[in-house]
């Protein structure tokens, strides 16, 4: 929307807007205010344009931050608050592009495990001392920034992360010859969003695409810093209770639990664990096919676009009609969700069908037992598991949910997979006998890993808040920050 339409939207008594859009508008307004910081210039403009308000004269779109009610509040205030929002602009830097191309070429010549280590949880690569020496040898014939150890180390570490830790169809799509970032919280494509520090260019080079222009930061802030500026702030979500301590500590917001309007009728079935992803996909297709044959709609949740298509291929081999919802089909999202509640309908989706999706069931689907959710995702938080399961049995309707997962390979392949118990190794992991000690231990291991991951991410958010406070303290020359 152009600025004039945005201003009209904010002029209304109630405005519906995404969190990222209002934060971006706030940053743009701050840039405009910086340009008009001289009171003399503002006075001259008011004399030239009498009767025009300062807001309209300066081109500002917001009219203040009074009251905000946030839907899916834990997603906005926690999950999406782990990285700051950066307002940037494109700049052409041929030398920088050539430097990143060299970094990617050098990264491909390093040996995994010997020269560098990969940390999949935070998608970071670290050079070992052997790798530092190897990189110094490889860059000996290169001039300029390659003779600065810290600069070349950071560039090659970013290149290693782009090569090995950012996967196509899981973290990004290739669409129309460009890299499109996938939102990790919603699973949706985020056109216009780019990774910083050269990572976006490195991934484009990895995929054999023409690299985009480099970007430079114009303004930045975090969700924590922004939403605390509101005079009145509140929100709602079905999974806020687990985050009540952090919400009070960071935002000063207590959490109030509201009981269900009608008693819940969702049945949670016992989990299952499988040896390989292929075995899981085949079993998920068989399970969905059998349930759909009884007239029940089925929603299969997967981690990535590739996993969704793998399950869909197995459903097609069985002759089962189905629909697929992921970032490549985002234009058809409304139609897919509208049909997902029909009797016998199978829908395979990424996290796009999780938070905030309301699947309306027809009479035949309700009579057959309601929606069944088959969660095949490795979510880093128990809140996300509950969000997906919450698509079933809404408003007192019948429904059921179960969680299937894979026995892990290496931790670097999937940091959230359940580690195999050291005891009872001979137990077949794809057995439906869920009462075994192995499966109970696997379930406990999953909860432990999710708890550790939640604590790690909470620490990242706390560090970002501390960084914002430190920045305010350093820049507050005229008094304490607001």
N, C-alpha and C positions, 0 to 999 in steps of 0.2 A: 504494500500500500504506500502511496506517496505521502510525504509529510502532512499535507493538508488533510487527507482522509484520516491519518493517524490522530491528528489534533482533534478532529471532530469526534473520533471514537473516545478519546480520553475526556472530552467535554461532557459526555453522558454521565448520568448519575451512577450507573453500573456499567462497567466495561469488562468484557471477557477477553483475556489475553494470555498467551503462554508466558511462562516465567522468563524464558530466554529473550523473548521479544521486548518485554517491558524493561529488562535489564539492559538490553542493547539500546533502547530509546533513552534510558537514563544516562548511559555513557555518551551518546551523541549529544544530548542536551548539555552535559558537563563540558564537552569540547566547545560548544557554541558559547557557553557562559565564559569560558576562559578567553575566548576571542573578544568578548565584550566586557572584560574586567575593568576597563578604564571608565570611571563614571562620567568623564567629560564626553567621551564618544557616545555614551548612552544618552546624555542630555542633548547633544547635537542631533542625534537621530530622532529623539522625541519631538524636537522643534521642527524638523523637516517633515515628520509625519504626525501631526497633531491628532489626538483622539485615538491613536492606535496603541493598544496595550503593549507593554514591554515584552510580554510573552510572544505575541504575534509578530512584533517587530523583529525580534531576535531569531524567529524560526523555531522556538521551542515547541515540543509536542506535549510533554507532560505538564500537568498543572499542580503537582505536588504529590507527596506520598502519605496519604491519610490512612486508608483502611485497605487491607489485603486479606482475602479469604482464599486459602490455597487448597485446591483439590489434590488428592494423592500427596499429602503434605510430606510424608517421609521420603517419597521419591525426589521431591524438589529440594527439601531442606537438608537431606542427607545424601542420597545416592548421587544426585546430579551436582552436589556441592563439593565433590572431591577435587575438582579442578576449577580454576578461575575462568570466567568468561573474558575473552580477549577480543577487543575491537582492533582490526588490523586493516591494512591496505596493501595492495600488490605493488611491488617494485621490481624492476628488471635489474638483475645482478648476474651478469654472465660469468664473472670470476667465481662467485659463490656457487653457481650451478656446476661449473667445472670441478670445483673442489669437492662437492658432494659426489659427483660421478667417480672421482678418484677414491673417495672414502669407501664407496660401495665396492669398487674393484679390489681394494686392499682387504676389505672385510671378507670377501669370498676366498681369499688365500690363507686365512687363518684357520687353525684346526680346533674343532670343538672339543671341550674338555681339557685340552692341553694349553691352548692359547687364551681361551676365554670360557666363562661360565654364563649360563642363561638363568635368569630368575623369572620364571613364568608368571608368578603371582602379581608382580608389579611391572611385568614386561620390560625388564631392564637387563642389559648385558654388561658384564664386567670383565675387563682384561686382566689376565693373570700376569705375574712378573715375566714369565716366558713369552706371553703375548706382547708385552711392552717391548721386549728386546726384538722379537720378530718384526713388529711394526716399525721399529726404528731402522732395522735393516732394509725393509721394503721401501720405506720413505726416504732413504738416504739420497737417492738421486733426484728427489723432488725439492723444489725450493719453496720460498714464501712461508705460508702458515704451517707447512709440514715439518718445519724445523723447530716448532714450538711443541714440546711434549704434551702439555695439557690440552692444547687445542686439537691436536691430531687424535689424542686418546678419546676425547668427548665425541668427535665426529665419527670415529670408527665404532665406538660403542653404540651410537645411535644407528649407524648402518647395520650393525649386527642385530639389533632389536628389530629393525624393519625387515631384515631378511628372514629371521627365524621365529619371531614372536608375534608378528602381525600377519594373520592369515586371511587370504581372500575368502569371501563369503562368510567369514566369521567376524572380522573387524572392519572390513570394507568391501565395497563392490567395485567392479570395473564397468562403468556405464558411459556409453558414447565417447569412449576414448579418454575418460577421466576417472580419477579415484574419488569415490563417494564414501564418506565415513559412515559407519553404522553406529547409531546410538546404542551403547551397551546396556542402558537401562530399559529402553523400549524395544530394541531390535529394529527400529525404523531407520531408513536412510535419512541422512542429514545433509542435504545439498548446501553448499556454501561453507560448511564447517571444514576447517583444515587443521592438521597437526602442526605444531610449531617446531622450532629448532632444526628445520630442514628435514624432519621425518616424512612429511607429505611428499616432498620432492624425491626422497630416497625410495619410497614405496612405488612412486610412479616409474622411476628408473628400473626398479626391480621387475615391474610388470611390462617393461618395454614400451612405455608410453612417453609422449612428449611431456617433460616436466612443466608444471605451472610456474607462474611468476613467484618469486620469493615474496614473503610478507614481512612487514615491519609493524610492531605493536604501536597502536595509537593511544589506546586506553585499556585498562583492565580493572576488574574487581571480582569479588567472590559473592556467591549467593548469601553466605553468612553475613558479610558486611552490608550487603544491599538490603536484605529484608529486615534487618534490625533498625533501619532508618524509618520504617513505617510507624506512624503514630499508634495504629491499632493493627495487630497481626494475629491471625488464627488460621486454622485449617482442619482438614478431616481426612481420614483414611482408615481402612480396615486393619492396618498392620502398624499402628503407631505405638502400641503398648510396649513392645520390645525396645523401642528407642526413647522411652520417656526420660531416662537419665540425661542423655545427650541433648535432647530438645530443651530441657530445663537449664542445663549448664550453658549452652551456647546462645539460645534465643530467649531464655527466661520464660518459657511457655510450659505450664503444667498440662498434663494429658488427662482428659476425663473420659472414662469408659461408658459407652451408651449400650444398654442391652439390645439384643436383637428384637425387631418388631414382632417376629414370629419365631417359634422354636426351630432350630436348625435340624435338617433331616439328612445331612450329608453323611455317607458312610465312607470311612477311610480304611482301605484295604491294606494288608501287610505288604511291605516292600519286597522287591526281588532284585537280585544282583546277577550280572551276566559276565561271561569271560571276555567277550569281544564286542565292539560296537556293531559288527555285522550280525551277530547273534541277537543282540538287543533289537536291532531294526526289524529283523525277521519275526521275532516274537511279538513286537509291538504291532506289526501289520496283521499278524494272525489274531491277536487279541482284539484289535479294532474291527476286523472283519467279522469275528464271531459275535461281538456285541451289536454291531450294526445289523446283523441278520435277525436279531431279536426285536429290532425297531428302535433301539436306543441311539441317540446321537453321540458321537465320540469326538473329543478334542485331544489330539496328541501334541504335546509340547516338546520341542527340540531345541538344542543349543544354537544351531547355526543354519544358514541357508542350505549348506551341503547336507547336513543331517536330515533336514526336512525333505529334501529331494530324494534322499536315499530311502526314507520310509515310504514316500509317495511312489517310488518305483516298485517297491515290493507290494504295495496295495494294487497297483496297476497290473502286476503279474498275476495277482489273485482275481482279477476281474472286478474289484470293488471300486465303485465310483467314489470319488473323493475330491476335495478342494485343498489347495495349498495357499498358505498365507505367510509370506515373508517379504523382505525389503524389495525384491524384484517385482513383486505383485502388489505393491502398496497402493497403486491406483484403484485396485479392485477390492480394497479392504472392506468398505461398507457393504458391498454385495456379498462377500464371503462370510462376514459376520452375520448378516441377515439370514443367510441360508444355513448357518451352522447348527441351529436348533431344530431343524426338521428331523422327523423320525428316520433313522437309518443313515443319517448323514455323517460322514467322516471328514474331519478337518485336521490337517497337519499344519502346525504353525510354529514360528519362533516366538520370542518374547512379545511380539506384537499383539498376541491374543491374551496376554496376561493382565497386567494392571489396567483397571478401568474399562474392560470390555464386558458388555452386558449381552449375553446370548439369550435371545427370547425363544422359548420352546413352544412347539405347537401341541395340540391336544393329544395326538398320537404318541409323541415323544414323552409327554408326562405320564401317559398310561403305561408306557413300556418301562418306566423307572427313572426317567430324567437323563440329564447329561452325565456322561462319564468322562473324567479328565485323567489321561494317562501322561504323567509327568516323566519325561525322559531327559530332563535338563540337569546339569550340574551347577546349581545356583550357589553363588558365594554367600548367600544369606538365607536364613530360614524364612524371613519375611517374604522373599520372592517365591519360595515354595508355597507358602500360604496364599499368596496372591493368585497363583495359577490354579490351585485347588479351589479357590473361592469363586471360580467361574461356574462351578456346579452347585446345585441345591441353593439357589438364591431365592429370597422372599418366601421361605418356607416350602419350597418345592423339593421333590425327591432328587437324588443324585449321588454320585460316588466319585472317589478319587483314589489313585494309587501312584506310587513313586517307584520307577525302575531306573537302575543305574548300572554302569559298567564297573567291573573290577579294574583297578588302575593298571596302566602301563607305568611309564616313568612319571615322576611328579612334574617334570618339565612339560610333558605332553598335555597334561590336564591337572592343574594344581588342586582341583576340587573333587577329583575322583576319590572313592573310598579305598584306603589302603587295605590290602588283603591281610587278614589276621595271620599271625605267625603259627598259631595252632590250627589243626584241622585243615591242613592244606589240601588234603585229598578229597575234600567235599566238593562235588560239582557245583559251581557257582550259578549255573542256570537251572538249578532244581527249584521246583515250586514249593519245596518244604520250607516254609518261612519260620518255623518255630525253632530251627537249629541255632546252636550257640554262635555259629559263624555269621549268620545273618544279623543276629542281635548285636554282635560285636561290630559288624559292618555299619549298622545303623548308628551305633554310638560313635564310631569313627567319623561318620559324616557329620554328625552334630558337633563333634569336637573341632573338625576342620572348619565348619561354618562359623563357629564361635571365634576361633582364632582369626579367621579372615575378617569378621565383623570388627574385632578389636583392632586389627591392623588398619582397616579403612577409617575407623574412628580416630586413630592416632594421626592419619594423614590429614583428616579434616581439622583436627585440633592444631596441627602444625600450620595449616593454611590460615586459620584464625589468628594464631600467634604472629605469623608473618604480616598479616594485615595490620595488626595492632602496632607492630614494630615500625611498619611503613608510616602509619599515621603519626606515631611519636616523632619520627625523624623529620616529617614534613610539616608538622604543626608549629610553624615559627611564630604565629600570632596568637597562640593559646592552645588549650587542649583540644583534641579532635572531637567532632560532634558525633 
